[in-house]
Amino acid sequence: MALPFRLESEETDRLIALSDGVIAIAITLLVLEISVPTVPAGSTTAVVPDLTAEQWPEFVGYVLSFLVIGLYWTLHRRVFVYVEGHDRSVVWLNLLFLLLVAFVPYATSVFVAYPTGFGIAFYAGILSLTGFSLALLWGYVSRERLLEAGLTSRTVEIQAARFLVSPIVFAGSAILAQYNPLLAVLSWGLLVPLNGAFESRLVASVEESVTESENQPQ
């Protein structure tokens, strides 16, 4: 009979299921935080369109947080696509990531309610910590050789950089928010080209790894 800890190291399905569930709930909570506008006493429902339009910060916060959580989910998925086994440290690092993901809806509410230097810095700080926790998870599994065979060191390094792009941008914007809140928010636009560039490099590296593996003599 296999030892219990060995059985646990081979069971990743429940770890992934828990992660997907927490991330799905966090995304759902984002939209639940958007309140339905209340018609003031003495007014008619004709003011509802204007009241809804005034909620644009909530809609922006929802879309942005949805996209960022979605990005982190795709990166989290990529971790476990390559992981062949795990240990207790992987479990706890994954729980740290989920702890921060579950906190994103609250950070979004703070950002929407107080879109000032503090609100932007607080929101960006939470998103940065969430991304860094995921990068830490990747760094651990790659260092402990828990990844599947065949991945080149260059692919692992590019993937590590890919994990660090978003949290670094958010960390920089959190600092920038203390001096120029608008510029801090605009800096989030860097996420699209930077993530796209590293994704392209990663795809090219993976294709090279597959080609090298196929060309090796049997």
C-alpha positions as CSV (number, residue, x, y, z in Angstrom):
1,M,0.0,0.0,0.0
2,A,1.4,3.4,-0.9
3,L,2.2,5.8,1.9
4,P,-0.5,8.5,2.5
5,F,1.8,11.4,1.7
6,R,2.7,9.8,-1.6
7,L,-1.0,9.4,-2.5
8,E,-1.6,13.0,-1.6
9,S,1.3,14.1,-3.9
10,E,-0.3,12.4,-6.9
11,E,-3.8,13.9,-6.2
12,T,-4.0,17.2,-7.9
13,D,-7.7,17.0,-9.0
14,R,-9.1,18.2,-5.7
15,L,-6.4,21.0,-5.5
16,I,-7.5,22.3,-8.9
17,A,-11.2,21.9,-8.2
18,L,-10.8,24.0,-5.0
19,S,-8.9,26.6,-6.9
20,D,-11.4,26.8,-9.7
21,G,-14.3,27.1,-7.2
22,V,-12.7,29.9,-5.2
23,I,-11.8,31.8,-8.3
24,A,-15.4,31.4,-9.7
25,I,-16.9,32.6,-6.5
26,A,-14.5,35.6,-6.4
27,I,-15.6,36.6,-10.0
28,T,-19.2,36.2,-9.1
29,L,-18.9,38.4,-6.0
30,L,-17.5,41.2,-8.2
31,V,-20.9,41.6,-9.9
32,L,-22.8,41.1,-6.7
33,E,-21.0,44.2,-5.3
34,I,-22.7,46.3,-7.9
35,S,-25.9,47.7,-6.3
36,V,-29.1,48.4,-8.2
37,P,-29.7,52.2,-8.2
38,T,-32.4,53.4,-5.8
39,V,-34.9,56.1,-7.1
40,P,-34.9,59.0,-4.6
41,A,-38.2,59.9,-2.9
42,G,-40.3,62.2,-5.1
43,S,-38.6,61.1,-8.3
44,T,-39.9,58.9,-11.1
45,T,-38.3,55.9,-12.8
46,A,-37.2,58.3,-15.5
47,V,-34.1,59.1,-13.5
48,V,-33.0,55.4,-13.5
49,P,-30.8,55.7,-16.7
50,D,-28.9,58.7,-15.2
51,L,-28.5,56.9,-11.9
52,T,-27.2,53.8,-13.7
53,A,-24.8,56.0,-15.7
54,E,-23.4,57.4,-12.5
55,Q,-22.3,53.9,-11.5
56,W,-19.7,53.8,-14.2
57,P,-16.8,53.4,-11.7
58,E,-18.4,50.2,-10.4
59,F,-18.7,48.9,-13.9
60,V,-15.0,49.8,-14.6
61,G,-13.9,48.1,-11.4
62,Y,-15.9,45.0,-12.2
63,V,-14.6,44.6,-15.8
64,L,-11.0,45.3,-14.7
65,S,-11.0,42.9,-11.8
66,F,-12.8,40.2,-13.9
67,L,-10.1,40.4,-16.5
68,V,-7.2,40.4,-14.0
69,I,-8.7,37.4,-12.1
70,G,-9.3,35.7,-15.4
71,L,-5.6,36.4,-16.3
72,Y,-4.4,34.9,-13.0
73,W,-6.7,31.9,-13.5
74,T,-5.1,31.2,-16.9
75,L,-1.7,31.4,-15.4
76,H,-2.7,29.2,-12.4
77,R,-4.1,26.7,-14.9
78,R,-0.8,26.7,-16.7
79,V,1.1,25.9,-13.5
80,F,-0.9,22.7,-13.0
81,V,-0.7,21.8,-16.7
82,Y,3.0,21.3,-16.2
83,V,3.0,20.0,-12.6
84,E,3.3,16.2,-12.4
85,G,3.1,16.0,-8.6
86,H,3.0,18.3,-5.5
87,D,3.9,18.4,-1.9
88,R,2.5,20.2,1.2
89,S,4.4,23.4,0.3
90,V,2.6,23.5,-3.0
91,V,-0.8,23.1,-1.2
92,W,0.0,26.0,1.1
93,L,1.3,28.3,-1.6
94,N,-1.8,27.6,-3.6
95,L,-3.9,28.4,-0.6
96,L,-2.0,31.7,-0.2
97,F,-2.9,32.5,-3.8
98,L,-6.6,31.7,-3.2
99,L,-6.6,33.8,0.0
100,L,-5.6,36.8,-2.0
101,V,-7.9,36.1,-4.9
102,A,-10.8,35.9,-2.5
103,F,-9.9,39.3,-1.2
104,V,-10.0,41.0,-4.7
105,P,-13.7,41.8,-4.5
106,Y,-13.2,43.8,-1.3
107,A,-10.2,45.6,-2.8
108,T,-12.4,46.4,-5.9
109,S,-15.0,47.9,-3.6
110,V,-12.4,50.1,-1.9
111,F,-11.1,51.2,-5.3
112,V,-14.6,52.1,-6.6
113,A,-15.6,53.9,-3.4
114,Y,-12.4,55.8,-3.1
115,P,-10.7,56.3,-6.5
116,T,-8.0,58.4,-5.0
117,G,-4.4,57.8,-4.2
118,F,-5.1,55.4,-1.4
119,G,-7.9,53.5,-3.1
120,I,-5.8,53.0,-6.2
121,A,-2.7,52.0,-4.2
122,F,-4.7,49.6,-2.1
123,Y,-6.4,47.9,-5.1
124,A,-3.1,47.7,-7.1
125,G,-1.3,46.4,-4.0
126,I,-3.7,43.5,-3.6
127,L,-3.6,42.6,-7.3
128,S,0.2,42.8,-7.1
129,L,0.4,40.5,-4.0
130,T,-1.9,38.1,-5.7
131,G,0.3,37.9,-8.8
132,F,3.5,37.6,-6.7
133,S,2.0,34.6,-4.8
134,L,1.3,32.9,-8.1
135,A,4.9,33.6,-9.3
136,L,6.1,32.2,-6.0
137,L,4.2,29.0,-6.6
138,W,5.7,28.7,-10.1
139,G,9.2,29.3,-8.7
140,Y,8.7,26.7,-6.1
141,V,7.5,23.9,-8.4
142,S,10.2,24.7,-11.0
143,R,12.9,24.7,-8.3
144,E,11.7,21.4,-6.7
145,R,11.6,19.7,-10.1
146,L,7.9,19.0,-9.9
147,L,7.4,20.0,-13.5
148,E,7.0,17.5,-16.3
149,A,10.1,16.4,-18.2
150,G,10.8,18.1,-21.5
151,L,10.5,21.7,-20.5
152,T,13.7,23.6,-21.3
153,S,15.3,25.9,-18.7
154,R,14.6,28.8,-21.1
155,T,10.9,28.0,-21.2
156,V,10.8,27.8,-17.4
157,E,12.5,31.2,-17.2
158,I,10.3,32.9,-19.8
159,Q,7.3,31.5,-17.9
160,A,8.7,32.9,-14.6
161,A,9.0,36.3,-16.3
162,R,5.5,36.0,-17.6
163,F,4.2,35.5,-14.0
164,L,6.1,38.5,-12.8
165,V,4.9,41.0,-15.4
166,S,1.5,41.8,-14.0
167,P,2.4,42.1,-10.3
168,I,5.4,44.3,-11.1
169,V,3.1,46.7,-13.1
170,F,0.6,46.8,-10.3
171,A,3.3,47.3,-7.7
172,G,4.7,50.2,-9.7
173,S,1.3,51.8,-10.0
174,A,0.7,51.5,-6.3
175,I,3.8,53.6,-5.7
176,L,2.9,56.0,-8.5
177,A,-0.6,56.5,-7.1
178,Q,0.9,58.4,-4.2
179,Y,2.1,61.1,-6.6
180,N,-0.2,60.9,-9.7
181,P,-3.4,58.7,-9.3
182,L,-4.4,59.2,-13.0
183,L,-1.1,58.2,-14.3
184,A,-1.1,55.1,-12.0
185,V,-4.4,54.0,-13.5
186,L,-3.2,54.6,-17.0
187,S,-0.1,52.5,-16.4
188,W,-2.3,49.5,-16.1
189,G,-2.6,49.7,-19.9
190,L,0.9,48.3,-20.1
191,L,-0.5,44.9,-19.0
192,V,-1.8,44.2,-22.5
193,P,1.3,44.7,-24.6
194,L,3.7,43.3,-22.0
195,N,1.6,40.1,-21.4
196,G,1.2,39.7,-25.1
197,A,5.0,40.0,-25.8
198,F,5.9,37.4,-23.1
199,E,3.1,35.1,-24.2
200,S,4.5,35.2,-27.8
201,R,8.0,34.4,-26.5
202,L,6.7,31.6,-24.4
203,V,4.7,30.0,-27.2
204,A,7.8,30.1,-29.5
205,S,10.0,28.6,-26.7
206,V,7.5,25.7,-26.1
207,E,7.3,25.0,-29.9
208,E,11.1,24.8,-30.0
209,S,11.1,22.4,-27.0
210,V,8.6,20.2,-28.8
211,T,10.6,20.2,-32.0
212,E,13.9,19.4,-30.2
213,S,12.2,16.5,-28.4
214,E,10.8,15.1,-31.6
215,N,14.2,15.4,-33.3
216,Q,16.0,13.5,-30.6
217,P,17.0,10.0,-31.6
218,Q,14.8,7.3,-30.1
